[in-house]
Amino acid sequence: MTGQTDRWIRRTTIGCVGMLALIAGTVSYLHMHPLVQLHGQPGWVAALTPLSVDGMIVAASTTLLAESRSGGRGGILPWALLVVGSVASLAANVAVAEPTATGRVIAAWPSFALIASYELLMRQVRRAAEASTSRPRSGQARSRPERASSAGRRGVQRPDAGGGPAGRGREAQVLAWQWALANRSGDGSLPSGRDIGREHGRHERWGRLVKRSGVAGELDPQT
C-alpha cells in the first residue's frame, strides 16, 4: 500500500510539474519575445531566442531527472545550465513586468513555482531509487551466509574439491597451509585463496577451503 501511495504521489507531482512547465514556458516566451525585439534583434531571432532558453532548461531538467532515477544528484554542468536558464527566464519576466514590487512578483512567480516543484519531484525520485536499490542489497547480504555455510559443508564433504591428481589428500592441504603461514603479508594477513590455489596448482576454491580449514585449526600438524 505504501508503494502504491508513493507512486501515486510521484505521478501527481509529475503532472503538476508538467502543467507548471507549460505555464512557465508560455509566460516566459511572451515576456522574452518582446524583450529581445526591444534590444534590436530581427523578428525570427526574437522568435527563436526564448525557445533556446526554454530548450536548455528542458535538457538540463531531463538530465537531472535521469540522474535522480539512479539515486544521484547530477553533475555540475546540468545544474549550471538549469540555474543559468532559470535565471535568464526570471530576469526576462521581471524586466518586462510592471515596475512595481507586486508586478515583478507576479511576473516571476510561474518560473519560481516550476523550479521549486521540480526540485520536490527530484527528491521523490531519488528517494524511490534509493529504496529500490537498498532492497536487493539486503537480500544479497542475507544470502551470503547461506552460500558460505553451504561452501563449508561442501568443504567438509569433499576436502579435495577442485584439485588435480598430484598431491591429493590432507598432506597437500597441510603443506599449502604451512606455505600460507610462511608467506603472510607485512600486516600479518594470510594470502588469498586464489594465491594459495595458484601456488599449488589448484583452483581458487581449493585454496579458500585450505585457508578456512587452517584458520579453524583443522590443518595443524598435531591434529
C-alpha positions as CSV (number, residue, x, y, z in Angstrom):
1,M,0.0,0.0,0.0
2,T,2.8,2.4,0.8
3,G,4.5,1.7,-2.5
4,Q,1.2,2.4,-4.4
5,T,0.8,5.6,-2.4
6,D,4.3,6.7,-3.3
7,R,3.8,6.0,-7.0
8,W,0.5,7.9,-6.9
9,I,2.2,10.9,-5.2
10,R,5.0,10.9,-7.8
11,R,2.6,10.7,-10.7
12,T,0.6,13.6,-9.3
13,T,3.8,15.6,-8.8
14,I,4.9,14.8,-12.4
15,G,1.5,16.1,-13.6
16,C,1.8,19.3,-11.6
17,V,5.4,19.9,-12.8
18,G,4.3,19.3,-16.4
19,M,1.4,21.8,-16.0
20,L,3.7,24.3,-14.4
21,A,6.3,23.8,-17.1
22,L,3.7,24.6,-19.8
23,I,2.6,27.7,-17.9
24,A,6.1,28.9,-17.1
25,G,7.2,28.3,-20.7
26,T,4.3,30.2,-22.2
27,V,4.7,33.2,-19.8
28,S,8.5,33.2,-20.3
29,Y,8.1,33.2,-24.1
30,L,5.5,36.0,-24.1
31,H,7.8,38.1,-21.9
32,M,11.2,37.3,-23.6
33,H,10.0,37.7,-27.2
34,P,9.2,41.5,-26.9
35,L,12.3,42.0,-24.8
36,V,14.6,40.5,-27.5
37,Q,12.8,42.6,-30.1
38,L,13.3,45.7,-28.0
39,H,17.0,45.2,-28.0
40,G,17.3,45.3,-31.8
41,Q,17.1,41.6,-32.9
42,P,15.1,40.8,-36.0
43,G,11.8,39.1,-35.9
44,W,12.9,35.5,-36.5
45,V,15.8,35.9,-33.9
46,A,13.3,37.3,-31.4
47,A,11.0,34.3,-32.0
48,L,13.8,31.7,-31.6
49,T,15.7,33.1,-28.7
50,P,13.1,32.3,-26.0
51,L,13.0,28.7,-27.3
52,S,16.7,28.4,-26.9
53,V,16.4,29.3,-23.2
54,D,13.5,27.0,-22.6
55,G,15.2,24.2,-24.5
56,M,18.3,24.4,-22.4
57,I,16.1,24.3,-19.2
58,V,14.3,21.2,-20.5
59,A,17.6,19.4,-21.5
60,A,19.2,20.1,-18.1
61,S,16.0,19.1,-16.3
62,T,15.6,15.8,-18.1
63,T,19.3,15.0,-17.5
64,L,19.0,15.7,-13.7
65,L,15.8,13.6,-13.6
66,A,17.6,10.7,-15.3
67,E,20.4,11.0,-12.7
68,S,17.8,11.1,-9.9
69,R,16.3,7.8,-11.1
70,S,19.6,6.1,-10.2
71,G,19.8,7.9,-6.9
72,G,22.4,10.5,-7.9
73,R,22.2,14.3,-7.8
74,G,23.6,15.1,-11.3
75,G,26.9,16.7,-12.2
76,I,27.9,20.4,-12.2
77,L,27.1,21.0,-15.9
78,P,23.3,20.2,-15.9
79,W,22.8,22.1,-12.6
80,A,24.7,25.1,-14.0
81,L,22.7,25.1,-17.2
82,L,19.5,24.8,-15.3
83,V,20.4,27.7,-13.0
84,V,21.5,29.9,-15.9
85,G,18.4,29.2,-17.9
86,S,16.1,29.7,-14.9
87,V,17.8,33.0,-14.0
88,A,17.5,34.2,-17.7
89,S,13.8,33.3,-17.7
90,L,13.2,35.0,-14.4
91,A,15.2,38.1,-15.5
92,A,13.2,38.4,-18.7
93,N,9.9,38.1,-16.8
94,V,10.9,40.8,-14.3
95,A,12.4,43.1,-17.0
96,V,9.1,43.4,-18.8
97,A,6.8,43.4,-15.7
98,E,5.1,46.4,-14.3
99,P,7.7,48.4,-12.4
100,T,6.3,47.7,-9.0
101,A,7.1,45.1,-6.4
102,T,3.7,43.4,-6.9
103,G,4.1,43.4,-10.7
104,R,7.5,41.8,-10.6
105,V,6.5,39.1,-8.1
106,I,3.5,38.2,-10.3
107,A,5.8,38.0,-13.4
108,A,8.4,36.0,-11.7
109,W,6.1,33.6,-9.9
110,P,5.5,31.0,-12.7
111,S,9.2,30.3,-13.2
112,F,9.8,30.2,-9.4
113,A,7.0,27.8,-8.9
114,L,8.3,25.5,-11.7
115,I,11.9,25.4,-10.2
116,A,10.6,24.7,-6.7
117,S,8.2,22.0,-7.7
118,Y,10.8,20.4,-10.0
119,E,13.2,20.1,-7.1
120,L,10.5,18.4,-5.0
121,L,9.9,15.9,-7.8
122,M,13.6,15.0,-8.0
123,R,13.7,14.4,-4.3
124,Q,10.9,11.9,-4.6
125,V,12.6,10.2,-7.5
126,R,15.9,10.0,-5.6
127,R,14.2,8.6,-2.5
128,A,12.4,5.9,-4.6
129,A,15.7,5.0,-6.4
130,E,17.5,4.6,-3.0
131,A,14.7,2.5,-1.6
132,S,14.7,0.2,-4.7
133,T,18.5,-0.3,-4.6
134,S,18.6,-0.9,-0.9
135,R,16.2,-3.9,-1.0
136,P,18.4,-6.1,-3.3
137,R,21.4,-5.3,-1.2
138,S,19.7,-6.5,2.0
139,G,18.7,-9.7,0.1
140,Q,22.2,-10.3,-1.1
141,A,23.5,-9.8,2.5
142,R,21.1,-12.4,3.8
143,S,22.1,-14.9,1.1
144,R,25.9,-14.6,1.7
145,P,25.9,-16.6,5.0
146,E,23.9,-19.3,3.3
147,R,26.4,-19.6,0.5
148,A,29.2,-19.6,2.9
149,S,27.7,-22.3,5.1
150,S,26.9,-24.4,2.0
151,A,30.5,-23.9,0.8
152,G,31.7,-25.0,4.3
153,R,29.5,-28.1,4.1
154,R,31.0,-28.9,0.7
155,G,34.4,-28.4,2.2
156,V,33.7,-31.0,4.9
157,Q,32.3,-33.5,2.5
158,R,34.9,-33.0,-0.2
159,P,38.1,-31.5,1.2
160,D,40.0,-32.1,-2.1
161,A,37.4,-30.5,-4.4
162,G,39.0,-28.7,-7.3
163,G,42.3,-30.4,-7.0
164,G,44.3,-32.4,-9.6
165,P,45.7,-35.9,-9.3
166,A,49.0,-35.0,-7.8
167,G,49.4,-34.3,-4.1
168,R,45.8,-35.3,-3.3
169,G,44.7,-35.5,0.3
170,R,45.3,-34.0,3.7
171,E,49.1,-33.8,3.2
172,A,48.7,-31.4,0.3
173,Q,46.3,-29.2,2.4
174,V,48.8,-29.2,5.3
175,L,51.6,-28.2,3.0
176,A,49.5,-25.4,1.5
177,W,48.6,-24.1,4.9
178,Q,52.2,-24.1,6.0
179,W,53.1,-22.2,2.9
180,A,50.3,-19.7,3.7
181,L,51.6,-19.2,7.2
182,A,55.1,-18.6,5.9
183,N,54.0,-16.1,3.4
184,R,52.0,-13.7,5.5
185,S,52.0,-10.1,4.4
186,G,53.5,-7.3,6.4
187,D,50.3,-6.6,8.4
188,G,50.0,-10.3,9.2
189,S,47.2,-11.2,6.8
190,L,47.2,-14.5,5.1
191,P,47.4,-15.0,1.3
192,S,44.2,-15.1,-0.6
193,G,42.5,-18.4,-1.6
194,R,43.4,-17.6,-5.2
195,D,47.1,-17.2,-4.3
196,I,47.1,-20.4,-2.3
197,G,45.5,-22.4,-5.0
198,R,47.7,-20.9,-7.8
199,E,50.9,-21.7,-5.8
200,H,49.9,-25.4,-5.5
201,G,48.4,-25.8,-9.0
202,R,44.8,-25.9,-7.7
203,H,41.6,-23.9,-8.2
204,E,40.8,-20.9,-6.1
205,R,38.0,-22.8,-4.3
206,W,40.5,-25.3,-3.1
207,G,42.7,-22.5,-1.8
208,R,39.8,-20.9,0.1
209,L,39.0,-24.3,1.7
210,V,42.6,-24.7,2.8
211,K,42.6,-21.2,4.3
212,R,39.3,-21.8,6.1
213,S,40.3,-25.1,7.4
214,G,43.7,-23.8,8.5
215,V,42.2,-20.8,10.4
216,A,39.8,-23.2,12.1
217,G,42.8,-25.2,13.3
218,E,42.0,-28.3,11.3
219,L,45.4,-28.4,9.5
220,D,47.7,-28.2,12.4
221,P,50.4,-30.9,12.2
222,Q,49.4,-32.4,15.5
223,T,45.7,-32.8,14.6
